[in-house]
Amino acid sequence: MRIPPYYRRPSWQRFFAGMAIGGVLSWCVFVYIFGEWQERYSLEIHTQEAEIKELENEKEIWQKEFKKLNKENEELLTVQEIVVKIDQSALKKYNLDEYSLYQTEDAIKEDISILMARDIKSVGQSIELVKRIIVNKTHPINGKRYRADIQSIIIDTTLVLEVELLLN
């Protein structure tokens, strides 16, 4: 079996030459189109990567801000300080000095110091217990025994107690 001698016929030579030129031209067109697509897609990928980085940075900033606000809100919702104010009429009424009143205020603060750093809701629920702790305790001042009577309680980040001393 032998290959037919198509190389001698000009029509077949033109056909094969056309196929070769068509193949080269189609390959060039394919490479050009493929290159354009790749360029477009790589540009799209780079813009999406930049957008993703920007959004991640923005998300990180929001998360930091959110954590900071949560921490601030948490601090706002807990008792940060306890202030005890004794009515100044006890100074004249029972002939007491300022230092004795200061010591009594400190003693009351120590009695209710368990309320520090607790949330305001739980402090509000346990206010009856706080009243009993303060009212039932006697404070010895200058050889006499006094008990504290609560006049008002203000519950916020600062727990304010206004107390009146009564002779027991």
C-alpha positions in Angstrom: 0.0 0.0 0.0 1.3 3.4 -0.8 0.3 7.0 -0.2 -1.3 8.6 -3.2 0.9 11.3 -4.9 -1.2 14.4 -3.9 1.8 16.6 -3.8 1.8 16.7 -7.6 -1.7 18.0 -7.9 -2.0 21.8 -7.3 -5.6 21.6 -6.0 -4.6 19.3 -3.2 -1.5 21.4 -2.5 -3.8 24.5 -2.2 -6.1 22.5 0.1 -3.3 21.4 2.4 -1.7 24.8 2.3 -5.1 26.4 3.2 -5.5 23.9 6.0 -2.1 24.8 7.4 -2.6 28.5 7.1 -6.2 28.2 8.5 -4.8 26.2 11.4 -2.1 28.8 12.1 -4.6 31.7 11.8 -7.2 29.9 14.0 -4.5 29.2 16.6 -3.5 32.9 16.5 -7.2 33.9 17.0 -7.6 31.4 19.8 -4.5 32.6 21.6 -5.6 36.3 21.2 -9.1 35.6 22.5 -7.8 33.4 25.3 -5.3 36.1 26.3 -8.0 38.8 26.3 -10.2 36.6 28.5 -7.3 35.8 30.9 -6.4 39.5 31.1 -10.0 40.4 31.8 -10.5 37.7 34.4 -7.1 38.4 36.1 -8.1 42.1 36.3 -11.4 41.1 37.8 -9.7 38.8 40.3 -7.3 41.6 41.4 -10.1 44.0 41.9 -12.1 41.5 43.9 -9.0 40.7 46.0 -8.6 44.4 46.7 -12.3 44.7 47.6 -12.0 41.7 49.8 -9.0 43.1 51.7 -10.8 46.5 52.1 -13.9 44.7 53.4 -11.9 42.6 55.8 -10.1 45.7 57.1 -13.5 47.4 57.5 -14.9 44.4 59.2 -11.9 44.3 61.6 -12.4 48.0 62.4 -16.1 47.4 63.1 -15.4 44.4 65.3 -12.9 46.4 67.3 -15.3 49.2 67.7 -18.1 46.7 68.6 -15.9 45.1 71.2 -15.0 48.5 72.6 -18.7 49.5 72.8 -19.6 46.2 74.4 -16.9 46.7 77.0 -18.1 50.3 77.7 -21.7 49.1 77.9 -20.8 46.3 80.2 -19.0 48.8 82.5 -22.1 51.0 82.4 -24.3 48.1 83.5 -22.2 47.2 86.5 -21.8 48.9 89.9 -18.5 50.7 89.7 -18.6 52.6 93.0 -20.5 52.7 96.3 -21.2 56.0 98.0 -22.7 56.1 101.5 -23.9 59.5 102.8 -24.9 59.8 106.4 -27.3 62.6 107.3 -25.4 65.5 108.8 -28.2 66.1 111.4 -26.6 63.3 113.4 -23.7 65.5 114.1 -25.7 68.0 116.1 -28.4 65.6 117.3 -26.1 63.1 118.9 -23.0 65.3 119.3 -20.8 63.2 117.1 -17.6 64.1 115.3 -16.8 63.9 111.5 -14.3 61.1 112.0 -16.8 58.8 113.7 -19.3 59.4 110.8 -16.5 58.6 108.3 -15.7 55.3 110.1 -19.4 54.4 110.1 -19.6 55.2 106.3 -16.6 52.9 105.7 -18.1 50.1 107.8 -21.4 50.3 105.8 -19.4 50.3 102.6 -17.5 47.2 103.7 -20.8 45.5 104.6 -22.2 46.0 101.1 -18.9 45.7 99.1 -20.2 42.4 97.7 -22.2 44.5 95.3 -19.1 46.0 93.5 -18.8 44.9 89.9 -22.2 43.2 89.9 -24.7 44.0 87.3 -27.4 46.6 88.1 -30.2 44.1 87.6 -29.0 41.7 90.2 -28.3 44.6 92.6 -31.9 45.8 92.1 -33.2 42.3 92.8 -31.1 42.0 96.0 -31.9 45.4 97.4 -34.1 44.0 100.2 -31.1 42.0 101.4 -28.9 45.1 101.3 -31.5 46.9 103.4 -31.5 44.1 106.0 -27.7 44.1 106.1 -27.5 47.8 106.8 -30.5 48.1 109.2 -29.8 45.1 111.3 -26.2 46.0 112.1 -25.4 48.2 115.1 -22.4 50.6 115.0 -20.6 51.5 118.2 -19.6 55.2 118.2 -18.2 56.9 121.3 -19.5 54.2 123.7 -23.1 54.3 122.3 -24.7 52.0 119.9 -26.3 53.4 116.7 -28.2 51.7 113.9 -28.5 52.9 110.4 -31.9 53.6 108.7 -31.9 53.9 105.0 -33.6 57.0 103.6 -33.0 56.5 99.9 -31.1 54.2 97.5 -30.1 55.2 94.0 -28.9 52.3 91.8 -26.8 53.2 88.8 -23.1 52.6 88.0 -22.6 54.3 91.3 -24.7 52.9 94.2 -25.7 55.8 96.4 -27.1 55.2 99.9 -28.5 58.0 102.1 -28.5 56.8 105.6 -29.7 58.3 108.9 -28.2 57.2 112.2 -30.6 56.4 115.0 -29.8 55.8 118.7 -30.4 52.1 119.5 
